[in-house]
Amino acid sequence: MPWYVIYTKPKSEIKTARMLEKIGVEVFCPVKKEIRQWSDRKKQFVVPLFTSYVFVRLEEKDRAIVFDVPGVSSYLFWLGKPAMVRQCEIDAIKSWMTNEVINDIQIGHLKPGDHLIIKKGAFKDKKAVVQKIGKRKCKLVLPSLGIFLEAKIDEVCKL
């Protein structure tokens, strides 16, 4: 069975995905955690990775069933046909969602030129050099790979 992309009403992706699951449709709605800060507090939210989109897996003949759920606007079309997503692409998104590039490290005072080691993720055990420090992010250079990496300041540590 192919995966289709459904366009949902704004800010109803997660709720729509739950209702689609209740009627027996296989659904994939990737989410991420965001921390939003107010002047007096911080709060963590779960938000969809793709705004207004949900992936559903069903037979071509059963495509109309999704319109029984409030929040579903339409299917995403490509070249006049409903857009289909291959299983390998869904698997890649799932893998990407579980792969943390930098995690579980401590922070000290950083300055350009400091040397770091990345503890987890795709760049695990790679050495990095701080190139630039911002208020919330820093730009790192991975000399062994010849690439730049941008990381949140609270996600890196000194050697």
CORKA-V662573 format. One record per helix or strand of 2 or more residues. SS is the DSSP state (alpha for helix, beta for strand). FROM is the first residue (numbers start at 1). TO is the last residue. If there is no record, write none. Layout:
# CORKA-V662573
SS/FROM/TO, SS/FROM/TO
This chain:
# CORKA-V662573
beta/3/8, alpha/13/22, beta/26/28, beta/31/37, beta/42/48, beta/53/57, alpha/60/68, beta/72/75, beta/77/78, beta/81/82, beta/84/85, alpha/87/98, beta/115/117, beta/127/133, beta/137/142, beta/147/152, alpha/153/155
